[in-house]
Amino acid sequence: MEKWKYRSLEWIHRVREEEYEKSKNLSPRELVERTRKSTESAARNLKPKIEKTHKSLISK
């Protein structure tokens, strides 16, 4: 019997395991710094458009 029924689950768990192996010996500070750098890089590459929230959607 297969461990994962769907290939997407297989991929997700493989990537999570690989990421765990890469980061398990990092200190919390190192892990936060690494995450911050990768997030900044992804944001620069994606160039997200920031939308203003309409006033009627903001609760008072």
Protein Blocks (a to p, Z undefined) as FASTA:
>chain_A
ZZblbfklmmmmmmmmmmmmmmmmpcfklmmmmmmmmmmmmmmmnopadddddfklpcZZ
